[in-house]
Amino acid sequence: MIFIDADACPVKQEAERVATRHGIRLLMVSNGGLRPSANPLVETVIVPDGPDEADKWIAERAGPSDVVVTGDIPLAAKCVAAGARVLKHNGEALTDANIGDVLATRDLMTDMRAADPFRQGGGKGFTKADRSRFLDRLEHELRVASRKAAGDNR
């Protein structure tokens, strides 16, 4: 299954195309405002309003053989700990090997922004190359998750 943290996800359509090609169920989880897909493999899950409700919903359900797409690093850490494959929107894979560093960097940048009110934003824009890398990595992660579900731990 694919879980999408959908509130600010720029690759929802791409994920739907890949899920359809593989015949895999896709859950788009948000606080609302999403147009439901007519695709029978895509389910729109609306969680109650409140901070991190979509994150909590995904973290409680994602596990081995699932792929989670999110830009939320604390959610990614929980999903990695549960054995799920995790991708950021730009195709970067978050794994046991790198999630600690990514989480520490996120926390450091949060502290730096809090200490300097003039240091806001500054993130890179989302590019066609990011979209392409995401599609490639999603294909890869689905193949790996499928092998895991079948009991092949390569």
C-alpha positions as YAML, in Angstrom:
chain: A
units: angstrom
residues:
- id: 1
  name: MET
  ca: [0.00, 0.00, 0.00]
- id: 2
  name: ILE
  ca: [1.08, 3.60, -0.56]
- id: 3
  name: PHE
  ca: [0.30, 6.27, 2.03]
- id: 4
  name: ILE
  ca: [0.48, 9.92, 0.93]
- id: 5
  name: ASP
  ca: [0.70, 12.73, 3.49]
- id: 6
  name: ALA
  ca: [-1.43, 14.70, 1.05]
- id: 7
  name: ASP
  ca: [-2.01, 18.18, 2.49]
- id: 8
  name: ALA
  ca: [0.94, 19.81, 0.72]
- id: 9
  name: CYS
  ca: [2.11, 16.97, -1.52]
- id: 10
  name: PRO
  ca: [3.15, 18.08, -5.04]
- id: 11
  name: VAL
  ca: [3.32, 14.51, -6.43]
- id: 12
  name: LYS
  ca: [-0.17, 13.15, -5.79]
- id: 13
  name: GLN
  ca: [-0.95, 12.64, -9.49]
- id: 14
  name: GLU
  ca: [2.37, 10.93, -10.14]
- id: 15
  name: ALA
  ca: [1.85, 8.57, -7.21]
- id: 16
  name: GLU
  ca: [-1.64, 7.74, -8.46]
- id: 17
  name: ARG
  ca: [-0.30, 6.86, -11.91]
- id: 18
  name: VAL
  ca: [2.37, 4.58, -10.45]
- id: 19
  name: ALA
  ca: [-0.10, 2.93, -8.05]
- id: 20
  name: THR
  ca: [-2.49, 2.29, -10.92]
- id: 21
  name: ARG
  ca: [0.26, 0.80, -13.07]
- id: 22
  name: HIS
  ca: [1.18, -1.60, -10.24]
- id: 23
  name: GLY
  ca: [-2.40, -2.26, -9.11]
- id: 24
  name: ILE
  ca: [-1.58, -1.04, -5.59]
- id: 25
  name: ARG
  ca: [-3.96, 0.66, -3.17]
- id: 26
  name: LEU
  ca: [-3.15, 4.35, -2.52]
- id: 27
  name: LEU
  ca: [-4.40, 6.26, 0.52]
- id: 28
  name: MET
  ca: [-4.35, 10.07, 0.32]
- id: 29
  name: VAL
  ca: [-4.53, 11.27, 3.92]
- id: 30
  name: SER
  ca: [-5.35, 14.90, 4.75]
- id: 31
  name: ASN
  ca: [-7.41, 17.26, 6.89]
- id: 32
  name: GLY
  ca: [-9.67, 17.99, 3.93]
- id: 33
  name: GLY
  ca: [-9.77, 20.04, 0.79]
- id: 34
  name: LEU
  ca: [-8.82, 17.20, -1.55]
- id: 35
  name: ARG
  ca: [-10.89, 16.27, -4.54]
- id: 36
  name: PRO
  ca: [-11.58, 12.52, -4.38]
- id: 37
  name: SER
  ca: [-10.22, 10.45, -7.24]
- id: 38
  name: ALA
  ca: [-12.49, 8.35, -9.43]
- id: 39
  name: ASN
  ca: [-9.75, 5.69, -9.45]
- id: 40
  name: PRO
  ca: [-10.95, 2.64, -7.48]
- id: 41
  name: LEU
  ca: [-7.42, 2.07, -6.14]
- id: 42
  name: VAL
  ca: [-7.27, 5.55, -4.58]
- id: 43
  name: GLU
  ca: [-8.96, 6.25, -1.28]
- id: 44
  name: THR
  ca: [-9.18, 9.76, 0.17]
- id: 45
  name: VAL
  ca: [-8.95, 9.66, 3.96]
- id: 46
  name: ILE
  ca: [-10.08, 12.82, 5.76]
- id: 47
  name: VAL
  ca: [-8.89, 13.01, 9.35]
- id: 48
  name: PRO
  ca: [-10.19, 15.39, 12.03]
- id: 49
  name: ASP
  ca: [-8.83, 18.93, 12.09]
- id: 50
  name: GLY
  ca: [-5.92, 19.42, 14.40]
- id: 51
  name: PRO
  ca: [-2.16, 19.49, 14.33]
- id: 52
  name: ASP
  ca: [-0.53, 16.34, 13.00]
- id: 53
  name: GLU
  ca: [-3.76, 14.31, 12.79]
- id: 54
  name: ALA
  ca: [-2.90, 13.04, 9.29]
- id: 55
  name: ASP
  ca: [0.60, 12.19, 10.50]
- id: 56
  name: LYS
  ca: [-0.76, 10.24, 13.47]
- id: 57
  name: TRP
  ca: [-3.20, 8.34, 11.24]
- id: 58
  name: ILE
  ca: [-0.44, 7.30, 8.83]
- id: 59
  name: ALA
  ca: [2.07, 6.44, 11.58]
- id: 60
  name: GLU
  ca: [-0.46, 4.14, 13.28]
- id: 61
  name: ARG
  ca: [-1.03, 2.14, 10.08]
- id: 62
  name: ALA
  ca: [2.15, 2.11, 7.97]
- id: 63
  name: GLY
  ca: [4.42, -0.88, 8.28]
- id: 64
  name: PRO
  ca: [6.63, -3.30, 6.39]
- id: 65
  name: SER
  ca: [5.79, -3.59, 2.68]
- id: 66
  name: ASP
  ca: [4.16, -0.13, 2.70]
- id: 67
  name: VAL
  ca: [5.54, 3.01, 1.04]
- id: 68
  name: VAL
  ca: [4.95, 6.40, 2.68]
- id: 69
  name: VAL
  ca: [5.34, 9.69, 0.80]
- id: 70
  name: THR
  ca: [5.85, 12.67, 3.10]
- id: 71
  name: GLY
  ca: [7.90, 15.80, 3.63]
- id: 72
  name: ASP
  ca: [7.27, 15.63, 7.38]
- id: 73
  name: ILE
  ca: [10.48, 14.36, 8.96]
- id: 74
  name: PRO
  ca: [9.07, 13.31, 12.38]
- id: 75
  name: LEU
  ca: [6.37, 11.29, 10.55]
- id: 76
  name: ALA
  ca: [9.05, 9.79, 8.31]
- id: 77
  name: ALA
  ca: [11.06, 8.74, 11.38]
- id: 78
  name: LYS
  ca: [8.05, 6.94, 12.86]
- id: 79
  name: CYS
  ca: [7.31, 5.17, 9.59]
- id: 80
  name: VAL
  ca: [10.95, 4.12, 9.10]
- id: 81
  name: ALA
  ca: [10.92, 2.73, 12.67]
- id: 82
  name: ALA
  ca: [7.78, 0.74, 11.76]
- id: 83
  name: GLY
  ca: [9.58, -0.78, 8.77]
- id: 84
  name: ALA
  ca: [7.89, 1.22, 6.00]
- id: 85
  name: ARG
  ca: [9.75, 2.53, 2.94]
- id: 86
  name: VAL
  ca: [9.69, 6.36, 3.04]
- id: 87
  name: LEU
  ca: [10.16, 8.89, 0.25]
- id: 88
  name: LYS
  ca: [10.23, 12.65, 0.29]
- id: 89
  name: HIS
  ca: [8.49, 14.47, -2.57]
- id: 90
  name: ASN
  ca: [11.81, 15.03, -4.34]
- id: 91
  name: GLY
  ca: [12.55, 11.30, -4.43]
- id: 92
  name: GLU
  ca: [14.96, 11.25, -1.48]
- id: 93
  name: ALA
  ca: [14.64, 7.96, 0.38]
- id: 94
  name: LEU
  ca: [14.57, 8.14, 4.16]
- id: 95
  name: THR
  ca: [15.97, 5.00, 5.78]
- id: 96
  name: ASP
  ca: [17.38, 3.65, 9.03]
- id: 97
  name: ALA
  ca: [20.78, 4.76, 7.76]
- id: 98
  name: ASN
  ca: [19.93, 8.45, 7.28]
- id: 99
  name: ILE
  ca: [16.79, 9.34, 9.24]
- id: 100
  name: GLY
  ca: [18.74, 10.29, 12.38]
- id: 101
  name: ASP
  ca: [20.86, 12.81, 10.49]
- id: 102
  name: VAL
  ca: [17.85, 14.20, 8.62]
- id: 103
  name: LEU
  ca: [15.88, 14.59, 11.87]
- id: 104
  name: ALA
  ca: [18.84, 16.27, 13.61]
- id: 105
  name: THR
  ca: [19.30, 18.69, 10.69]
- id: 106
  name: ARG
  ca: [15.59, 19.54, 10.75]
- id: 107
  name: ASP
  ca: [15.74, 20.26, 14.48]
- id: 108
  name: LEU
  ca: [18.89, 22.37, 14.06]
- id: 109
  name: MET
  ca: [17.32, 24.45, 11.28]
- id: 110
  name: THR
  ca: [14.18, 24.96, 13.39]
- id: 111
  name: ASP
  ca: [16.32, 26.26, 16.25]
- id: 112
  name: MET
  ca: [18.30, 28.54, 13.91]
- id: 113
  name: ARG
  ca: [15.11, 30.05, 12.47]
- id: 114
  name: ALA
  ca: [13.74, 30.61, 15.97]
- id: 115
  name: ALA
  ca: [16.96, 32.36, 17.02]
- id: 116
  name: ASP
  ca: [17.09, 34.63, 13.95]
- id: 117
  name: PRO
  ca: [13.70, 36.00, 12.86]
- id: 118
  name: PHE
  ca: [15.25, 37.23, 9.60]
- id: 119
  name: ARG
  ca: [16.27, 33.69, 8.60]
- id: 120
  name: GLN
  ca: [12.96, 32.44, 7.22]
- id: 121
  name: GLY
  ca: [12.13, 30.27, 4.24]
- id: 122
  name: GLY
  ca: [15.00, 29.75, 1.85]
- id: 123
  name: GLY
  ca: [14.02, 26.28, 0.70]
- id: 124
  name: LYS
  ca: [14.61, 25.19, -2.86]
- id: 125
  name: GLY
  ca: [11.72, 25.18, -5.30]
- id: 126
  name: PHE
  ca: [10.25, 21.92, -6.57]
- id: 127
  name: THR
  ca: [11.66, 21.14, -10.04]
- id: 128
  name: LYS
  ca: [10.97, 18.81, -12.96]
- id: 129
  name: ALA
  ca: [14.12, 16.91, -11.96]
- id: 130
  name: ASP
  ca: [12.64, 16.40, -8.46]
- id: 131
  name: ARG
  ca: [9.42, 15.07, -10.01]
- id: 132
  name: SER
  ca: [11.36, 12.69, -12.27]
- id: 133
  name: ARG
  ca: [13.55, 11.48, -9.39]
- id: 134
  name: PHE
  ca: [10.42, 10.89, -7.30]
- id: 135
  name: LEU
  ca: [8.84, 8.74, -10.03]
- id: 136
  name: ASP
  ca: [12.01, 6.68, -10.41]
- id: 137
  name: ARG
  ca: [12.41, 6.17, -6.65]
- id: 138
  name: LEU
  ca: [8.74, 5.32, -6.14]
- id: 139
  name: GLU
  ca: [9.01, 2.58, -8.77]
- id: 140
  name: HIS
  ca: [12.12, 1.26, -7.01]
- id: 141
  name: GLU
  ca: [10.58, 1.39, -3.51]
- id: 142
  name: LEU
  ca: [7.42, -0.41, -4.69]
- id: 143
  name: ARG
  ca: [9.51, -3.21, -6.18]
- id: 144
  name: VAL
  ca: [11.48, -3.57, -2.93]
- id: 145
  name: ALA
  ca: [8.30, -3.45, -0.81]
- id: 146
  name: SER
  ca: [6.67, -6.06, -3.06]
- id: 147
  name: ARG
  ca: [9.64, -8.41, -2.64]
- id: 148
  name: LYS
  ca: [9.51, -7.90, 1.13]
- id: 149
  name: ALA
  ca: [5.80, -8.71, 1.19]
- id: 150
  name: ALA
  ca: [6.56, -11.91, -0.73]
- id: 151
  name: GLY
  ca: [9.20, -12.88, 1.86]
- id: 152
  name: ASP
  ca: [12.27, -12.06, -0.25]
- id: 153
  name: ASN
  ca: [14.51, -9.82, 1.90]
- id: 154
  name: ARG
  ca: [16.91, -8.72, -0.81]
...
